[in-house]
Amino acid sequence: MFNPFRAPSRSGNDWFSVGLASSFPDLGQDDRDSSDPQDNGALSQPRPSSTDACLKRLGCKAFYVPKDNSAQRTEVPISGTTTTTASDDASSASDIGQPDDKMMDLTDQVLVFQYRGKFHAIDHQCPHSSFPLSNGIPFDIEDFGIVLSAGITCLKHGWSFDLFSGMADRGNYKLKIWEVQLRDVTGSTTDKEVWVRRKQRMG
């Protein structure tokens, strides 16, 4: 029977796996390498593994996901890490590295990462500047010292977005949030598999 309140299922909206939870470092404001002036806490910074301190992994993964078929997703390399000048360790708009491929198209890309024990999947492209949010810095949204939510700051122009609602700290821009599930892994009692999909429209 036809249900007028249910959106038609499209293969581009299907769930797909982005890897084991253990393959994502748990990011936080206390995991930066204070001895490295290049480490400003951006998602794209390599992070030490929780199981092997000599092994470093990027803090996020990005995937190109065609709107018509999510089964044809492709992991894309993270490029254009943030840089700072030798004379000034503080990041500024003029210090931000551009993506290695100037023509890199971030359309239909999802960025997946773990921040303080919670997995997030968002559009890779900043809705304000189209800059890669893999260069962004996650942070806690607080009020009087109480953590209310989490956000990400795009270093291109300093705009921030809530990681749960997608709302910007100014203007009418909104970051697209994807759905995330952690699923059991056969034969493992300690690890989970991370699955994501485009957020479903109601109605």
C-alpha positions in Angstrom: 0.0 0.0 0.0 1.3 3.5 -0.9 2.4 5.6 2.1 2.3 9.3 1.2 4.4 10.2 4.3 7.3 8.0 3.4 10.0 9.2 1.0 10.8 6.8 -1.9 14.0 4.9 -1.2 16.9 5.7 -3.5 20.1 3.7 -3.7 22.1 6.9 -3.1 20.6 7.0 0.4 21.6 3.5 1.5 23.8 2.8 4.5 27.5 2.0 3.7 30.5 1.1 5.9 33.4 3.5 6.3 35.6 1.2 8.4 36.1 -0.1 11.9 35.6 2.3 14.8 39.2 1.5 15.9 40.5 2.9 12.6 39.4 6.4 13.7 41.4 8.2 16.4 39.3 9.7 19.1 40.0 13.5 18.7 39.8 16.0 21.4 41.4 19.3 22.4 44.0 17.4 24.5 45.3 15.2 21.7 47.4 17.8 19.9 51.2 17.4 19.7 52.4 20.5 21.6 56.0 19.9 20.3 54.8 20.3 16.7 54.0 23.9 15.7 52.1 22.6 12.6 49.6 20.7 14.8 46.7 23.1 15.3 44.1 20.4 16.0 42.7 20.1 12.5 41.0 16.9 11.5 43.5 16.2 8.8 46.4 16.2 11.3 47.9 12.7 11.8 47.1 11.3 15.2 48.9 8.6 17.2 47.2 5.2 17.4 45.8 4.2 20.7 47.4 0.8 20.3 50.7 1.7 18.8 52.2 5.1 19.6 54.6 4.8 16.6 51.7 4.5 14.2 49.9 7.7 13.1 46.6 8.0 11.3 44.7 10.9 9.9 42.0 12.2 12.2 39.3 11.7 9.5 38.3 9.9 6.3 36.5 11.3 3.3 34.4 9.5 0.7 32.8 10.5 -2.6 29.3 9.1 -2.6 27.2 9.4 -5.8 23.7 10.6 -5.2 22.2 7.8 -7.3 24.2 4.9 -5.9 26.0 4.9 -2.5 27.4 1.4 -3.3 29.8 3.1 -5.7 31.4 5.2 -3.0 35.1 5.8 -3.2 37.5 6.9 -0.4 39.3 10.1 -1.4 42.6 11.3 -0.2 42.7 14.0 2.4 44.8 16.9 1.0 45.5 20.5 1.7 46.4 20.3 5.3 46.6 23.5 7.2 49.9 25.3 7.4 51.4 28.1 9.5 54.3 30.4 8.7 57.6 30.0 10.4 57.4 33.5 11.9 53.9 33.0 13.4 52.6 29.8 15.0 49.0 31.2 15.2 46.8 30.3 12.2 45.3 33.1 10.2 43.3 33.1 7.0 46.5 33.9 5.0 48.3 30.8 6.4 45.7 28.3 5.4 47.0 25.8 2.9 45.0 25.3 -0.3 44.0 21.8 -1.4 46.8 20.2 -3.4 44.5 19.8 -6.4 43.1 23.3 -6.9 40.2 21.8 -9.0 39.3 19.3 -6.3 35.5 18.9 -6.3 34.1 18.3 -2.8 30.5 17.8 -4.1 28.9 14.6 -2.7 31.7 14.0 -0.3 31.2 12.9 3.3 33.7 13.5 6.0 33.7 11.0 8.9 35.6 11.4 12.2 35.4 10.7 15.9 35.4 13.6 18.4 35.3 12.9 22.2 33.8 9.4 21.7 31.1 10.4 19.3 31.2 9.7 15.6 30.2 12.4 13.1 29.5 12.4 9.4 29.2 15.8 7.6 29.6 17.2 4.2 33.3 17.6 3.4 32.5 21.0 1.8 32.0 24.1 4.0 28.6 25.5 3.0 29.9 29.1 3.3 33.3 28.9 1.4 33.3 25.5 -0.2 36.6 24.9 1.6 37.4 21.3 2.8 36.3 20.8 6.3 39.0 18.2 6.8 41.1 21.3 7.5 38.6 22.3 10.2 39.0 22.2 13.9 36.4 20.4 16.1 35.6 22.1 19.5 33.2 21.9 22.4 30.2 24.3 22.4 30.0 25.5 26.0 27.9 27.8 28.1 29.2 28.7 31.6 31.6 25.8 31.4 28.9 23.2 30.6 29.4 21.4 27.3 26.1 21.7 25.3 27.2 20.4 21.9 30.2 20.1 19.5 31.1 22.2 16.6 33.7 22.5 13.8 35.4 25.7 12.7 36.3 26.2 9.0 39.7 27.9 9.0 39.1 29.6 5.7 37.0 32.4 7.1 36.5 31.3 10.8 32.9 30.2 10.4 31.7 27.5 12.8 28.9 24.9 12.5 27.2 22.8 15.1 27.9 19.1 14.4 24.5 17.9 15.4 22.1 20.6 13.9 24.4 21.9 11.2 23.6 25.5 12.2 26.2 28.2 11.5 27.3 30.7 14.1 26.3 33.5 11.7 24.3 33.9 8.5 21.8 31.4 7.1 24.3 28.7 6.1 23.7 25.2 7.2 26.1 22.3 7.2 24.6 19.0 6.0 24.7 16.3 8.6 24.8 12.6 7.7 23.4 9.7 9.8 25.8 7.4 11.6 25.4 3.9 13.1 27.8 1.7 15.0 27.2 -2.0 14.2 28.5 -5.1 15.7 31.4 -6.9 14.0 31.2 -10.6 13.6 33.8 -12.3 15.8 34.7 -9.1 17.8 33.4 -8.1 21.2 35.5 -4.9 21.4 35.2 -3.3 18.0 32.3 -1.8 16.0 31.8 -1.0 12.3 30.9 2.6 11.4 28.1 3.0 8.9 26.8 6.2 7.4 24.1 7.5 5.0 22.6 10.7 3.8 20.1 12.1 6.2 16.6 11.0 5.2 13.9 13.6 4.4 10.7 13.3 6.3 7.6 13.0 4.1 
